[in-house]
Amino acid sequence: MITPALLSLSFALDICIGDPRWLPHPVELMGKAISRLEHWLRGLFRDERERAGGIVLVLAVVLPTAALAFIVSRVLLSFTALFPMVLGTALFIYLASTTLALRGLISSSCLVIGAVKGGDMDGARLNLSMIVGRDTDILGETQVLKATIETVAENLSDGFIAPLFYLVLGGLPLAMAYKAINTLDSMVGYKNPQYLRFGWAAARADDVANYVPARITGVFISLAALPYFLFHARASRCAAAWRSLCRSLAMMVRDGRNHPSPNSGVPEAAMAGALGVRLGGPSAYGGSVVIKPYIGDDMATDLRASARSALVIAVLASCLAMAAAVGALLLARRL
């Protein structure tokens, strides 16, 4: 199990440096392994056996990842001499920080919002295409900003709250196993003819792994709306903050299922309720329009401000989650 100090330092490191390209990242290694295994397994499991091949892929990636992370974490934290102990601890903190992706989420979203503010819609669409799976070529400002709010809420869950949850629950091995599942889903978990059967296991594993974290994320988004609006509402601060909290929780319950994913709709609905925006609706993927239910009520008049507010609420929710995680670890050590 990770200690409160190591968890806090991992969070601080992610905030400070994020995922710089010049440093090796475990997810890159996972991606390369998945690509090679997919090619090999597709040759062994053809046609009706594709689903079995997908199951083997998940097991062949997730289990060794967890085992290797267990061994590495034990070795890195086993040193007693000063220099090896400091180096091992630093490497452990770095590996734990790679499971968290808050800085990357905020930075990439800021690029989209900044481009919109500067009137560079082509740049906004390009930056948005880096963080969403939908087609962005013809999106207008309103659609770009709503898509940004959606991805902030969704990626807050699977990019930060979920790995944080698994770091607390099972340390680095469980967090790395989660990252492997999440990477598998992003690479093969598509509902198209190529991956419908082969990616079935990856998609279902991701649904299971994110079920609890997504709902935790929704609660933290709702709670974060309270201090945000308490300090930012110009008039009737207490009333506005309380309404935002209640609206967020109510929307999470009402519209949390209005999404093709069993999990993504929950944090999106919480964010939509907190901001008073309507998300979801038709979106294009690979040239095909997918009709999705709407999430939330369209009350906001300034979507640029709402998108910026979504980022602040995401940061506040992350800080609340970190405080809860550290508290849970401290409580576990006393029991």
C-alpha positions, 0 to 999 in steps of 0.5 A: 500500500502506498503511504500518504507522503508518497501519494502526496509527492506523486500528486505534486510531481504530476502537477509540476511536470505532467508527462514530459515527452523526454521522460519514458512513460509506462503507458507508451510501453503498454501501447507498444505491447498491446499493438504487437500482441494484437497483431500476433493474437489476430493471427491465432484467433480468427473470425468467431474466435476473435472474442477469445483472442481479446480476452487473452490480450487483456489477461496478457497485458494486465496481469504481467503489468500488475506483477511487474509493478509489484516487483518494481515497487517492492525493490524500489522501496526496499533499500536502506542505504541513504543514496539508494533509498532516495533514488528508489523512492524518487523513481517510485514517486515518478512511476506513481505520478505517471498513473495520474494525468491531471496536469495533462488534462488541464493543459490540453483543455486550456489550449482549446479554450485559449484558441477559442478566446483568441478566435482561432477556431481551426486551432481549437478544433485541432487541439480538441481532436487531440483529446476527444474521439469525435470528428472536430472538423466542422464543430462551431464554437458552442460545440467545441466548448461543450465537447471540452467540458465533457472531456474535462469531466470524463477524463477527470474520472478515468485520468485522475480519480480512478488511478488515485482510487486504485493507488489507495486501494492497492498501491502501484500494482493496482494503479498500473493494472488500471492504466493497462485496462484503460490503455487497452480500451482506448486502443481496441475497445471500439464498437466498430466491425474491426474491434466489436468482438476483439475489443469486447473484453477490453471495453467490458474490463474498462466499464468494470474498473471505472464503475466506482471511480466514475460515481466518486468523481460525480460526487466530488464534482458536485462538492467542488461546485460549492466552494467554487460558486461560493467564492465566484458568484457575484450576488447571493453567493451562499444561495448560488453555491447551494443551488449549484451543489443540489443541481449537480447531484440531482442531474447526476441522478437524473441524466447519469445514464444518458450516455452510451457508456455506463460510466462517462455520463455520471461525471458529465451529468454532475458537471452539467448540473453544476454549470447549468449547461446541456451536454451530449446530443448528436456527435460524428465519429469517423464520418458517421453521426451518433445520436446520443441523449442530452445531459443537463439543462441549457441555462448558461449564457456564456459557454466560454466562462462555463468551460473555464469554470469546468477546469477550476471545478475539476482542479477543486474536485481533484484536491478534495479527492486527494484530501480524502485519499490521504485521509483514507490512508491515514485511517487505514494505518491506524486500524 
